[in-house]
Amino acid sequence: MEDAILRGSRDRLRPVLMTALIGIFSLIPVLYASGPGSEVQRPLAMVVVGGLITSTILTLVVLPALYQWFERRDVEAEL
């Protein structure tokens, strides 16, 4: 199971990072905009960027750690 977790994490690293970084980089102009309408768009862009960062960390770090934790717990319960 540990090999599957490591391989799956490694295989998903590039697509997840590419997707999140493209979204974040495309919103950078909105984050620094100062023209008309920016007072509405800037908070929305901040929320989206924060969500992309959070979901990326959860997908790449927390979820694999949870898989490993539950697997160890199940193995210990069987003993």
mmCIF file of the N, C-alpha and C atoms, coordinates in Angstrom:
data_MODEL
# 
_entry.id   MODEL 
# 
loop_
_atom_site.group_PDB 
_atom_site.id 
_atom_site.type_symbol 
_atom_site.label_atom_id 
_atom_site.label_alt_id 
_atom_site.label_comp_id 
_atom_site.label_asym_id 
_atom_site.label_entity_id 
_atom_site.label_seq_id 
_atom_site.pdbx_PDB_ins_code 
_atom_site.Cartn_x 
_atom_site.Cartn_y 
_atom_site.Cartn_z 
_atom_site.occupancy 
_atom_site.B_iso_or_equiv 
_atom_site.pdbx_formal_charge 
_atom_site.auth_seq_id 
_atom_site.auth_comp_id 
_atom_site.auth_asym_id 
_atom_site.auth_atom_id 
_atom_site.pdbx_PDB_model_num 
ATOM 1   N N  . MET A 1 1  ? 0.824   -1.191 0.000   1.00 0.00 ? 1  MET A N  1 
ATOM 2   C CA . MET A 1 1  ? 0.000   0.000  0.000   1.00 0.00 ? 1  MET A CA 1 
ATOM 3   C C  . MET A 1 1  ? 0.871   1.258  0.000   1.00 0.00 ? 1  MET A C  1 
ATOM 4   N N  . GLU A 1 2  ? 1.974   1.210  0.718   1.00 0.00 ? 2  GLU A N  1 
ATOM 5   C CA . GLU A 1 2  ? 2.860   2.378  0.762   1.00 0.00 ? 2  GLU A CA 1 
ATOM 6   C C  . GLU A 1 2  ? 3.422   2.710  -0.611  1.00 0.00 ? 2  GLU A C  1 
ATOM 7   N N  . ASP A 1 3  ? 3.787   1.685  -1.370  1.00 0.00 ? 3  ASP A N  1 
ATOM 8   C CA . ASP A 1 3  ? 4.270   1.916  -2.737  1.00 0.00 ? 3  ASP A CA 1 
ATOM 9   C C  . ASP A 1 3  ? 3.180   2.527  -3.619  1.00 0.00 ? 3  ASP A C  1 
ATOM 10  N N  . ALA A 1 4  ? 1.945   2.074  -3.445  1.00 0.00 ? 4  ALA A N  1 
ATOM 11  C CA . ALA A 1 4  ? 0.834   2.618  -4.231  1.00 0.00 ? 4  ALA A CA 1 
ATOM 12  C C  . ALA A 1 4  ? 0.599   4.085  -3.882  1.00 0.00 ? 4  ALA A C  1 
ATOM 13  N N  . ILE A 1 5  ? 0.713   4.426  -2.610  1.00 0.00 ? 5  ILE A N  1 
ATOM 14  C CA . ILE A 1 5  ? 0.529   5.812  -2.189  1.00 0.00 ? 5  ILE A CA 1 
ATOM 15  C C  . ILE A 1 5  ? 1.623   6.696  -2.771  1.00 0.00 ? 5  ILE A C  1 
ATOM 16  N N  . LEU A 1 6  ? 2.873   6.244  -2.682  1.00 0.00 ? 6  LEU A N  1 
ATOM 17  C CA . LEU A 1 6  ? 3.986   7.031  -3.212  1.00 0.00 ? 6  LEU A CA 1 
ATOM 18  C C  . LEU A 1 6  ? 3.904   7.165  -4.729  1.00 0.00 ? 6  LEU A C  1 
ATOM 19  N N  . ARG A 1 7  ? 3.579   6.077  -5.403  1.00 0.00 ? 7  ARG A N  1 
ATOM 20  C CA . ARG A 1 7  ? 3.484   6.128  -6.869  1.00 0.00 ? 7  ARG A CA 1 
ATOM 21  C C  . ARG A 1 7  ? 2.321   7.018  -7.318  1.00 0.00 ? 7  ARG A C  1 
ATOM 22  N N  . GLY A 1 8  ? 1.184   6.880  -6.649  1.00 0.00 ? 8  GLY A N  1 
ATOM 23  C CA . GLY A 1 8  ? 0.032   7.713  -6.989  1.00 0.00 ? 8  GLY A CA 1 
ATOM 24  C C  . GLY A 1 8  ? 0.303   9.184  -6.740  1.00 0.00 ? 8  GLY A C  1 
ATOM 25  N N  . SER A 1 9  ? 0.971   9.491  -5.639  1.00 0.00 ? 9  SER A N  1 
ATOM 26  C CA . SER A 1 9  ? 1.311   10.887 -5.342  1.00 0.00 ? 9  SER A CA 1 
ATOM 27  C C  . SER A 1 9  ? 2.272   11.443 -6.377  1.00 0.00 ? 9  SER A C  1 
ATOM 28  N N  . ARG A 1 10 ? 3.254   10.648 -6.756  1.00 0.00 ? 10 ARG A N  1 
ATOM 29  C CA . ARG A 1 10 ? 4.229   11.093 -7.749  1.00 0.00 ? 10 ARG A CA 1 
ATOM 30  C C  . ARG A 1 10 ? 3.574   11.286 -9.114  1.00 0.00 ? 10 ARG A C  1 
ATOM 31  N N  . ASP A 1 11 ? 2.672   10.371 -9.480  1.00 0.00 ? 11 ASP A N  1 
ATOM 32  C CA . ASP A 1 11 ? 2.001   10.474 -10.777 1.00 0.00 ? 11 ASP A CA 1 
ATOM 33  C C  . ASP A 1 11 ? 1.056   11.664 -10.844 1.00 0.00 ? 11 ASP A C  1 
ATOM 34  N N  . ARG A 1 12 ? 0.449   12.050 -9.743  1.00 0.00 ? 12 ARG A N  1 
ATOM 35  C CA . ARG A 1 12 ? -0.510  13.149 -9.734  1.00 0.00 ? 12 ARG A CA 1 
ATOM 36  C C  . ARG A 1 12 ? 0.136   14.508 -9.477  1.00 0.00 ? 12 ARG A C  1 
ATOM 37  N N  . LEU A 1 13 ? 1.403   14.536 -9.117  1.00 0.00 ? 13 LEU A N  1 
ATOM 38  C CA . LEU A 1 13 ? 2.065   15.793 -8.765  1.00 0.00 ? 13 LEU A CA 1 
ATOM 39  C C  . LEU A 1 13 ? 2.018   16.800 -9.907  1.00 0.00 ? 13 LEU A C  1 
ATOM 40  N N  . ARG A 1 14 ? 2.472   16.423 -11.080 1.00 0.00 ? 14 ARG A N  1 
ATOM 41  C CA . ARG A 1 14 ? 2.538   17.363 -12.207 1.00 0.00 ? 14 ARG A CA 1 
ATOM 42  C C  . ARG A 1 14 ? 1.155   17.866 -12.635 1.00 0.00 ? 14 ARG A C  1 
ATOM 43  N N  . PRO A 1 15 ? 0.154   16.992 -12.857 1.00 0.00 ? 15 PRO A N  1 
ATOM 44  C CA . PRO A 1 15 ? -1.151  17.528 -13.282 1.00 0.00 ? 15 PRO A CA 1 
ATOM 45  C C  . PRO A 1 15 ? -1.802  18.443 -12.246 1.00 0.00 ? 15 PRO A C  1 
ATOM 46  N N  . VAL A 1 16 ? -1.682  18.094 -10.977 1.00 0.00 ? 16 VAL A N  1 
ATOM 47  C CA . VAL A 1 16 ? -2.297  18.923 -9.936  1.00 0.00 ? 16 VAL A CA 1 
ATOM 48  C C  . VAL A 1 16 ? -1.603  20.277 -9.861  1.00 0.00 ? 16 VAL A C  1 
ATOM 49  N N  . LEU A 1 17 ? -0.271  20.271 -9.876  1.00 0.00 ? 17 LEU A N  1 
ATOM 50  C CA . LEU A 1 17 ? 0.466   21.538 -9.820  1.00 0.00 ? 17 LEU A CA 1 
ATOM 51  C C  . LEU A 1 17 ? 0.215   22.396 -11.055 1.00 0.00 ? 17 LEU A C  1 
ATOM 52  N N  . MET A 1 18 ? 0.184   21.774 -12.220 1.00 0.00 ? 18 MET A N  1 
ATOM 53  C CA . MET A 1 18 ? -0.062  22.546 -13.447 1.00 0.00 ? 18 MET A CA 1 
ATOM 54  C C  . MET A 1 18 ? -1.436  23.204 -13.412 1.00 0.00 ? 18 MET A C  1 
ATOM 55  N N  . THR A 1 19 ? -2.436  22.469 -12.997 1.00 0.00 ? 19 THR A N  1 
ATOM 56  C CA . THR A 1 19 ? -3.788  23.007 -12.944 1.00 0.00 ? 19 THR A CA 1 
ATOM 57  C C  . THR A 1 19 ? -3.885  24.159 -11.954 1.00 0.00 ? 19 THR A C  1 
ATOM 58  N N  . ALA A 1 20 ? -3.336  23.970 -10.768 1.00 0.00 ? 20 ALA A N  1 
ATOM 59  C CA . ALA A 1 20 ? -3.414  25.009 -9.738  1.00 0.00 ? 20 ALA A CA 1 
ATOM 60  C C  . ALA A 1 20 ? -2.599  26.242 -10.124 1.00 0.00 ? 20 ALA A C  1 
ATOM 61  N N  . LEU A 1 21 ? -1.406  26.044 -10.635 1.00 0.00 ? 21 LEU A N  1 
ATOM 62  C CA . LEU A 1 21 ? -0.559  27.187 -10.973 1.00 0.00 ? 21 LEU A CA 1 
ATOM 63  C C  . LEU A 1 21 ? -1.122  28.004 -12.132 1.00 0.00 ? 21 LEU A C  1 
ATOM 64  N N  . ILE A 1 22 ? -1.720  27.340 -13.108 1.00 0.00 ? 22 ILE A N  1 
ATOM 65  C CA . ILE A 1 22 ? -2.341  28.080 -14.216 1.00 0.00 ? 22 ILE A CA 1 
ATOM 66  C C  . ILE A 1 22 ? -3.487  28.939 -13.687 1.00 0.00 ? 22 ILE A C  1 
ATOM 67  N N  . GLY A 1 23 ? -4.295  28.381 -12.812 1.00 0.00 ? 23 GLY A N  1 
ATOM 68  C CA . GLY A 1 23 ? -5.385  29.153 -12.229 1.00 0.00 ? 23 GLY A CA 1 
ATOM 69  C C  . GLY A 1 23 ? -4.889  30.335 -11.415 1.00 0.00 ? 23 GLY A C  1 
ATOM 70  N N  . ILE A 1 24 ? -3.856  30.104 -10.611 1.00 0.00 ? 24 ILE A N  1 
ATOM 71  C CA . ILE A 1 24 ? -3.301  31.175 -9.779  1.00 0.00 ? 24 ILE A CA 1 
ATOM 72  C C  . ILE A 1 24 ? -2.658  32.254 -10.636 1.00 0.00 ? 24 ILE A C  1 
ATOM 73  N N  . PHE A 1 25 ? -1.830  31.845 -11.599 1.00 0.00 ? 25 PHE A N  1 
ATOM 74  C CA . PHE A 1 25 ? -1.158  32.833 -12.452 1.00 0.00 ? 25 PHE A CA 1 
ATOM 75  C C  . PHE A 1 25 ? -2.149  33.643 -13.291 1.00 0.00 ? 25 PHE A C  1 
ATOM 76  N N  . SER A 1 26 ? -3.247  33.018 -13.689 1.00 0.00 ? 26 SER A N  1 
ATOM 77  C CA . SER A 1 26 ? -4.226  33.757 -14.487 1.00 0.00 ? 26 SER A CA 1 
ATOM 78  C C  . SER A 1 26 ? -4.995  34.780 -13.646 1.00 0.00 ? 26 SER A C  1 
ATOM 79  N N  . LEU A 1 27 ? -5.022  34.600 -12.347 1.00 0.00 ? 27 LEU A N  1 
ATOM 80  C CA . LEU A 1 27 ? -5.734  35.538 -11.475 1.00 0.00 ? 27 LEU A CA 1 
ATOM 81  C C  . LEU A 1 27 ? -4.834  36.633 -10.894 1.00 0.00 ? 27 LEU A C  1 
ATOM 82  N N  . ILE A 1 28 ? -3.549  36.563 -11.125 1.00 0.00 ? 28 ILE A N  1 
ATOM 83  C CA . ILE A 1 28 ? -2.642  37.590 -10.601 1.00 0.00 ? 28 ILE A CA 1 
ATOM 84  C C  . ILE A 1 28 ? -3.007  38.989 -11.101 1.00 0.00 ? 28 ILE A C  1 
ATOM 85  N N  . PRO A 1 29 ? -3.322  39.187 -12.384 1.00 0.00 ? 29 PRO A N  1 
ATOM 86  C CA . PRO A 1 29 ? -3.719  40.539 -12.805 1.00 0.00 ? 29 PRO A CA 1 
ATOM 87  C C  . PRO A 1 29 ? -4.969  41.057 -12.083 1.00 0.00 ? 29 PRO A C  1 
ATOM 88  N N  . VAL A 1 30 ? -5.893  40.166 -11.780 1.00 0.00 ? 30 VAL A N  1 
ATOM 89  C CA . VAL A 1 30 ? -7.101  40.577 -11.069 1.00 0.00 ? 30 VAL A CA 1 
ATOM 90  C C  . VAL A 1 30 ? -6.767  40.962 -9.628  1.00 0.00 ? 30 VAL A C  1 
ATOM 91  N N  . LEU A 1 31 ? -5.815  40.266 -9.030  1.00 0.00 ? 31 LEU A N  1 
ATOM 92  C CA . LEU A 1 31 ? -5.428  40.575 -7.654  1.00 0.00 ? 31 LEU A CA 1 
ATOM 93  C C  . LEU A 1 31 ? -4.806  41.959 -7.531  1.00 0.00 ? 31 LEU A C  1 
ATOM 94  N N  . TYR A 1 32 ? -4.096  42.389 -8.552  1.00 0.00 ? 32 TYR A N  1 
ATOM 95  C CA . TYR A 1 32 ? -3.407  43.682 -8.498  1.00 0.00 ? 32 TYR A CA 1 
ATOM 96  C C  . TYR A 1 32 ? -4.122  44.781 -9.289  1.00 0.00 ? 32 TYR A C  1 
ATOM 97  N N  . ALA A 1 33 ? -5.327  44.514 -9.749  1.00 0.00 ? 33 ALA A N  1 
ATOM 98  C CA . ALA A 1 33 ? -6.085  45.511 -10.516 1.00 0.00 ? 33 ALA A CA 1 
ATOM 99  C C  . ALA A 1 33 ? -6.521  46.655 -9.606  1.00 0.00 ? 33 ALA A C  1 
ATOM 100 N N  . SER A 1 34 ? -6.598  47.847 -10.185 1.00 0.00 ? 34 SER A N  1 
ATOM 101 C CA . SER A 1 34 ? -7.035  49.003 -9.399  1.00 0.00 ? 34 SER A CA 1 
ATOM 102 C C  . SER A 1 34 ? -8.079  49.819 -10.145 1.00 0.00 ? 34 SER A C  1 
ATOM 103 N N  . GLY A 1 35 ? -8.558  49.331 -11.255 1.00 0.00 ? 35 GLY A N  1 
ATOM 104 C CA . GLY A 1 35 ? -9.531  50.063 -12.061 1.00 0.00 ? 35 GLY A CA 1 
ATOM 105 C C  . GLY A 1 35 ? -10.946 49.878 -11.547 1.00 0.00 ? 35 GLY A C  1 
ATOM 106 N N  . PRO A 1 36 ? -11.899 50.370 -12.331 1.00 0.00 ? 36 PRO A N  1 
ATOM 107 C CA . PRO A 1 36 ? -13.303 50.224 -11.940 1.00 0.00 ? 36 PRO A CA 1 
ATOM 108 C C  . PRO A 1 36 ? -13.710 48.754 -11.880 1.00 0.00 ? 36 PRO A C  1 
ATOM 109 N N  . GLY A 1 37 ? -14.432 48.392 -10.850 1.00 0.00 ? 37 GLY A N  1 
ATOM 110 C CA . GLY A 1 37 ? -14.874 47.018 -10.674 1.00 0.00 ? 37 GLY A CA 1 
ATOM 111 C C  . GLY A 1 37 ? -13.904 46.152 -9.904  1.00 0.00 ? 37 GLY A C  1 
ATOM 112 N N  . SER A 1 38 ? -12.703 46.651 -9.665  1.00 0.00 ? 38 SER A N  1 
ATOM 113 C CA . SER A 1 38 ? -11.714 45.828 -8.970  1.00 0.00 ? 38 SER A CA 1 
ATOM 114 C C  . SER A 1 38 ? -12.086 45.594 -7.513  1.00 0.00 ? 38 SER A C  1 
ATOM 115 N N  . GLU A 1 39 ? -12.888 46.488 -6.924  1.00 0.00 ? 39 GLU A N  1 
ATOM 116 C CA . GLU A 1 39 ? -13.276 46.288 -5.523  1.00 0.00 ? 39 GLU A CA 1 
ATOM 117 C C  . GLU A 1 39 ? -14.187 45.069 -5.366  1.00 0.00 ? 39 GLU A C  1 
ATOM 118 N N  . VAL A 1 40 ? -14.801 44.626 -6.435  1.00 0.00 ? 40 VAL A N  1 
ATOM 119 C CA . VAL A 1 40 ? -15.622 43.418 -6.398  1.00 0.00 ? 40 VAL A CA 1 
ATOM 120 C C  . VAL A 1 40 ? -14.810 42.205 -6.835  1.00 0.00 ? 40 VAL A C  1 
ATOM 121 N N  . GLN A 1 41 ? -13.982 42.370 -7.845  1.00 0.00 ? 41 GLN A N  1 
ATOM 122 C CA . GLN A 1 41 ? -13.251 41.235 -8.412  1.00 0.00 ? 41 GLN A CA 1 
ATOM 123 C C  . GLN A 1 41 ? -12.074 40.797 -7.544  1.00 0.00 ? 41 GLN A C  1 
ATOM 124 N N  . ARG A 1 42 ? -11.413 41.726 -6.872  1.00 0.00 ? 42 ARG A N  1 
ATOM 125 C CA . ARG A 1 42 ? -10.239 41.379 -6.070  1.00 0.00 ? 42 ARG A CA 1 
ATOM 126 C C  . ARG A 1 42 ? -10.563 40.391 -4.955  1.00 0.00 ? 42 ARG A C  1 
ATOM 127 N N  . PRO A 1 43 ? -11.611 40.624 -4.138  1.00 0.00 ? 43 PRO A N  1 
ATOM 128 C CA . PRO A 1 43 ? -11.922 39.631 -3.096  1.00 0.00 ? 43 PRO A CA 1 
ATOM 129 C C  . PRO A 1 43 ? -12.277 38.256 -3.666  1.00 0.00 ? 43 PRO A C  1 
ATOM 130 N N  . LEU A 1 44 ? -12.967 38.238 -4.782  1.00 0.00 ? 44 LEU A N  1 
ATOM 131 C CA . LEU A 1 44 ? -13.300 36.966 -5.410  1.00 0.00 ? 44 LEU A CA 1 
ATOM 132 C C  . LEU A 1 44 ? -12.034 36.234 -5.859  1.00 0.00 ? 44 LEU A C  1 
ATOM 133 N N  . ALA A 1 45 ? -11.112 36.974 -6.451  1.00 0.00 ? 45 ALA A N  1 
ATOM 134 C CA . ALA A 1 45 ? -9.854  36.361 -6.894  1.00 0.00 ? 45 ALA A CA 1 
ATOM 135 C C  . ALA A 1 45 ? -9.056  35.842 -5.703  1.00 0.00 ? 45 ALA A C  1 
ATOM 136 N N  . MET A 1 46 ? -9.064  36.567 -4.590  1.00 0.00 ? 46 MET A N  1 
ATOM 137 C CA . MET A 1 46 ? -8.340  36.106 -3.401  1.00 0.00 ? 46 MET A CA 1 
ATOM 138 C C  . MET A 1 46 ? -8.924  34.798 -2.871  1.00 0.00 ? 46 MET A C  1 
ATOM 139 N N  . VAL A 1 47 ? -10.242 34.690 -2.881  1.00 0.00 ? 47 VAL A N  1 
ATOM 140 C CA . VAL A 1 47 ? -10.888 33.464 -2.415  1.00 0.00 ? 47 VAL A CA 1 
ATOM 141 C C  . VAL A 1 47 ? -10.544 32.298 -3.340  1.00 0.00 ? 47 VAL A C  1 
ATOM 142 N N  . VAL A 1 48 ? -10.568 32.524 -4.634  1.00 0.00 ? 48 VAL A N  1 
ATOM 143 C CA . VAL A 1 48 ? -10.263 31.456 -5.590  1.00 0.00 ? 48 VAL A CA 1 
ATOM 144 C C  . VAL A 1 48 ? -8.802  31.022 -5.460  1.00 0.00 ? 48 VAL A C  1 
ATOM 145 N N  . VAL A 1 49 ? -7.882  31.978 -5.348  1.00 0.00 ? 49 VAL A N  1 
ATOM 146 C CA . VAL A 1 49 ? -6.463  31.640 -5.194  1.00 0.00 ? 49 VAL A CA 1 
ATOM 147 C C  . VAL A 1 49 ? -6.241  30.880 -3.885  1.00 0.00 ? 49 VAL A C  1 
ATOM 148 N N  . GLY A 1 50 ? -6.866  31.326 -2.820  1.00 0.00 ? 50 GLY A N  1 
ATOM 149 C CA . GLY A 1 50 ? -6.752  30.615 -1.542  1.00 0.00 ? 50 GLY A CA 1 
ATOM 150 C C  . GLY A 1 50 ? -7.288  29.201 -1.629  1.00 0.00 ? 50 GLY A C  1 
ATOM 151 N N  . GLY A 1 51 ? -8.398  29.028 -2.322  1.00 0.00 ? 51 GLY A N  1 
ATOM 152 C CA . GLY A 1 51 ? -8.952  27.690 -2.503  1.00 0.00 ? 51 GLY A CA 1 
ATOM 153 C C  . GLY A 1 51 ? -8.064  26.796 -3.349  1.00 0.00 ? 51 GLY A C  1 
ATOM 154 N N  . LEU A 1 52 ? -7.456  27.366 -4.377  1.00 0.00 ? 52 LEU A N  1 
ATOM 155 C CA . LEU A 1 52 ? -6.535  26.570 -5.202  1.00 0.00 ? 52 LEU A CA 1 
ATOM 156 C C  . LEU A 1 52 ? -5.317  26.127 -4.404  1.00 0.00 ? 52 LEU A C  1 
ATOM 157 N N  . ILE A 1 53 ? -4.775  27.023 -3.606  1.00 0.00 ? 53 ILE A N  1 
ATOM 158 C CA . ILE A 1 53 ? -3.613  26.668 -2.783  1.00 0.00 ? 53 ILE A CA 1 
ATOM 159 C C  . ILE A 1 53 ? -3.998  25.601 -1.757  1.00 0.00 ? 53 ILE A C  1 
ATOM 160 N N  . THR A 1 54 ? -5.120  25.804 -1.095  1.00 0.00 ? 54 THR A N  1 
ATOM 161 C CA . THR A 1 54 ? -5.566  24.851 -0.078  1.00 0.00 ? 54 THR A CA 1 
ATOM 162 C C  . THR A 1 54 ? -5.862  23.486 -0.677  1.00 0.00 ? 54 THR A C  1 
ATOM 163 N N  . SER A 1 55 ? -6.573  23.454 -1.784  1.00 0.00 ? 55 SER A N  1 
ATOM 164 C CA . SER A 1 55 ? -6.913  22.157 -2.385  1.00 0.00 ? 55 SER A CA 1 
ATOM 165 C C  . SER A 1 55 ? -5.677  21.439 -2.915  1.00 0.00 ? 55 SER A C  1 
ATOM 166 N N  . THR A 1 56 ? -4.703  22.200 -3.398  1.00 0.00 ? 56 THR A N  1 
ATOM 167 C CA . THR A 1 56 ? -3.463  21.576 -3.868  1.00 0.00 ? 56 THR A CA 1 
ATOM 168 C C  . THR A 1 56 ? -2.712  20.924 -2.712  1.00 0.00 ? 56 THR A C  1 
ATOM 169 N N  . ILE A 1 57 ? -2.600  21.632 -1.600  1.00 0.00 ? 57 ILE A N  1 
ATOM 170 C CA . ILE A 1 57 ? -1.922  21.065 -0.424  1.00 0.00 ? 57 ILE A CA 1 
ATOM 171 C C  . ILE A 1 57 ? -2.679  19.846 0.091   1.00 0.00 ? 57 ILE A C  1 
ATOM 172 N N  . LEU A 1 58 ? -3.992  19.946 0.148   1.00 0.00 ? 58 LEU A N  1 
ATOM 173 C CA . LEU A 1 58 ? -4.781  18.804 0.611   1.00 0.00 ? 58 LEU A CA 1 
ATOM 174 C C  . LEU A 1 58 ? -4.619  17.600 -0.305  1.00 0.00 ? 58 LEU A C  1 
ATOM 175 N N  . THR A 1 59 ? -4.606  17.827 -1.605  1.00 0.00 ? 59 THR A N  1 
ATOM 176 C CA . THR A 1 59 ? -4.499  16.725 -2.558  1.00 0.00 ? 59 THR A CA 1 
ATOM 177 C C  . THR A 1 59 ? -3.131  16.076 -2.539  1.00 0.00 ? 59 THR A C  1 
ATOM 178 N N  . LEU A 1 60 ? -2.079  16.882 -2.417  1.00 0.00 ? 60 LEU A N  1 
ATOM 179 C CA . LEU A 1 60 ? -0.722  16.345 -2.533  1.00 0.00 ? 60 LEU A CA 1 
ATOM 180 C C  . LEU A 1 60 ? -0.115  15.897 -1.209  1.00 0.00 ? 60 LEU A C  1 
ATOM 181 N N  . VAL A 1 61 ? -0.589  16.432 -0.094  1.00 0.00 ? 61 VAL A N  1 
ATOM 182 C CA . VAL A 1 61 ? 0.044   16.125 1.192   1.00 0.00 ? 61 VAL A CA 1 
ATOM 183 C C  . VAL A 1 61 ? -0.915  15.405 2.141   1.00 0.00 ? 61 VAL A C  1 
ATOM 184 N N  . VAL A 1 62 ? -2.048  16.021 2.401   1.00 0.00 ? 62 VAL A N  1 
ATOM 185 C CA . VAL A 1 62 ? -2.941  15.507 3.441   1.00 0.00 ? 62 VAL A CA 1 
ATOM 186 C C  . VAL A 1 62 ? -3.621  14.210 3.026   1.00 0.00 ? 62 VAL A C  1 
ATOM 187 N N  . LEU A 1 63 ? -4.157  14.148 1.830   1.00 0.00 ? 63 LEU A N  1 
ATOM 188 C CA . LEU A 1 63 ? -4.864  12.949 1.388   1.00 0.00 ? 63 LEU A CA 1 
ATOM 189 C C  . LEU A 1 63 ? -3.976  11.698 1.367   1.00 0.00 ? 63 LEU A C  1 
ATOM 190 N N  . PRO A 1 64 ? -2.771  11.749 0.794   1.00 0.00 ? 64 PRO A N  1 
ATOM 191 C CA . PRO A 1 64 ? -1.903  10.562 0.876   1.00 0.00 ? 64 PRO A CA 1 
ATOM 192 C C  . PRO A 1 64 ? -1.549  10.185 2.316   1.00 0.00 ? 64 PRO A C  1 
ATOM 193 N N  . ALA A 1 65 ? -1.356  11.187 3.172   1.00 0.00 ? 65 ALA A N  1 
ATOM 194 C CA . ALA A 1 65 ? -1.057  10.888 4.573   1.00 0.00 ? 65 ALA A CA 1 
ATOM 195 C C  . ALA A 1 65 ? -2.242  10.200 5.246   1.00 0.00 ? 65 ALA A C  1 
ATOM 196 N N  . LEU A 1 66 ? -3.452  10.630 4.916   1.00 0.00 ? 66 LEU A N  1 
ATOM 197 C CA . LEU A 1 66 ? -4.637  9.982  5.482   1.00 0.00 ? 66 LEU A CA 1 
ATOM 198 C C  . LEU A 1 66 ? -4.777  8.543  4.989   1.00 0.00 ? 66 LEU A C  1 
ATOM 199 N N  . TYR A 1 67 ? -4.498  8.319  3.709   1.00 0.00 ? 67 TYR A N  1 
ATOM 200 C CA . TYR A 1 67 ? -4.535  6.948  3.188   1.00 0.00 ? 67 TYR A CA 1 
ATOM 201 C C  . TYR A 1 67 ? -3.576  6.060  3.979   1.00 0.00 ? 67 TYR A C  1 
ATOM 202 N N  . GLN A 1 68 ? -2.380  6.543  4.189   1.00 0.00 ? 68 GLN A N  1 
ATOM 203 C CA . GLN A 1 68 ? -1.379  5.750  4.901   1.00 0.00 ? 68 GLN A CA 1 
ATOM 204 C C  . GLN A 1 68 ? -1.798  5.539  6.354   1.00 0.00 ? 68 GLN A C  1 
ATOM 205 N N  . TRP A 1 69 ? -2.342  6.564  6.982   1.00 0.00 ? 69 TRP A N  1 
ATOM 206 C CA . TRP A 1 69 ? -2.760  6.449  8.372   1.00 0.00 ? 69 TRP A CA 1 
ATOM 207 C C  . TRP A 1 69 ? -3.868  5.417  8.521   1.00 0.00 ? 69 TRP A C  1 
ATOM 208 N N  . PHE A 1 70 ? -4.894  5.459  7.632   1.00 0.00 ? 70 PHE A N  1 
ATOM 209 C CA . PHE A 1 70 ? -5.981  4.492  7.706   1.00 0.00 ? 70 PHE A CA 1 
ATOM 210 C C  . PHE A 1 70 ? -5.494  3.084  7.409   1.00 0.00 ? 70 PHE A C  1 
ATOM 211 N N  . GLU A 1 71 ? -4.563  2.940  6.492   1.00 0.00 ? 71 GLU A N  1 
ATOM 212 C CA . GLU A 1 71 ? -4.024  1.612  6.186   1.00 0.00 ? 71 GLU A CA 1 
ATOM 213 C C  . GLU A 1 71 ? -3.293  1.036  7.396   1.00 0.00 ? 71 GLU A C  1 
ATOM 214 N N  . ARG A 1 72 ? -2.470  1.848  8.035   1.00 0.00 ? 72 ARG A N  1 
ATOM 215 C CA . ARG A 1 72 ? -1.757  1.372  9.231   1.00 0.00 ? 72 ARG A CA 1 
ATOM 216 C C  . ARG A 1 72 ? -2.736  1.010  10.334  1.00 0.00 ? 72 ARG A C  1 
ATOM 217 N N  . ARG A 1 73 ? -3.777  1.823  10.481  1.00 0.00 ? 73 ARG A N  1 
ATOM 218 C CA . ARG A 1 73 ? -4.772  1.547  11.513  1.00 0.00 ? 73 ARG A CA 1 
ATOM 219 C C  . ARG A 1 73 ? -5.498  0.232  11.236  1.00 0.00 ? 73 ARG A C  1 
ATOM 220 N N  . ASP A 1 74 ? -5.825  -0.044 9.975   1.00 0.00 ? 74 ASP A N  1 
ATOM 221 C CA . ASP A 1 74 ? -6.497  -1.292 9.629   1.00 0.00 ? 74 ASP A CA 1 
ATOM 222 C C  . ASP A 1 74 ? -5.583  -2.491 9.840   1.00 0.00 ? 74 ASP A C  1 
ATOM 223 N N  . VAL A 1 75 ? -4.312  -2.340 9.502   1.00 0.00 ? 75 VAL A N  1 
ATOM 224 C CA . VAL A 1 75 ? -3.351  -3.437 9.690   1.00 0.00 ? 75 VAL A CA 1 
ATOM 225 C C  . VAL A 1 75 ? -3.181  -3.720 11.181  1.00 0.00 ? 75 VAL A C  1 
ATOM 226 N N  . GLU A 1 76 ? -3.077  -2.676 11.991  1.00 0.00 ? 76 GLU A N  1 
ATOM 227 C CA . GLU A 1 76 ? -2.935  -2.877 13.440  1.00 0.00 ? 76 GLU A CA 1 
ATOM 228 C C  . GLU A 1 76 ? -4.192  -3.490 14.042  1.00 0.00 ? 76 GLU A C  1 
ATOM 229 N N  . ALA A 1 77 ? -5.358  -3.152 13.517  1.00 0.00 ? 77 ALA A N  1 
ATOM 230 C CA . ALA A 1 77 ? -6.613  -3.699 14.031  1.00 0.00 ? 77 ALA A CA 1 
ATOM 231 C C  . ALA A 1 77 ? -6.733  -5.184 13.716  1.00 0.00 ? 77 ALA A C  1 
ATOM 232 N N  . GLU A 1 78 ? -6.144  -5.609 12.591  1.00 0.00 ? 78 GLU A N  1 
ATOM 233 C CA . GLU A 1 78 ? -6.209  -7.032 12.235  1.00 0.00 ? 78 GLU A CA 1 
ATOM 234 C C  . GLU A 1 78 ? -5.308  -7.874 13.128  1.00 0.00 ? 78 GLU A C  1 
ATOM 235 N N  . LEU A 1 79 ? -4.283  -7.268 13.704  1.00 0.00 ? 79 LEU A N  1 
ATOM 236 C CA . LEU A 1 79 ? -3.370  -8.039 14.564  1.00 0.00 ? 79 LEU A CA 1 
ATOM 237 C C  . LEU A 1 79 ? -3.996  -8.202 15.891  1.00 0.00 ? 79 LEU A C  1 
# 
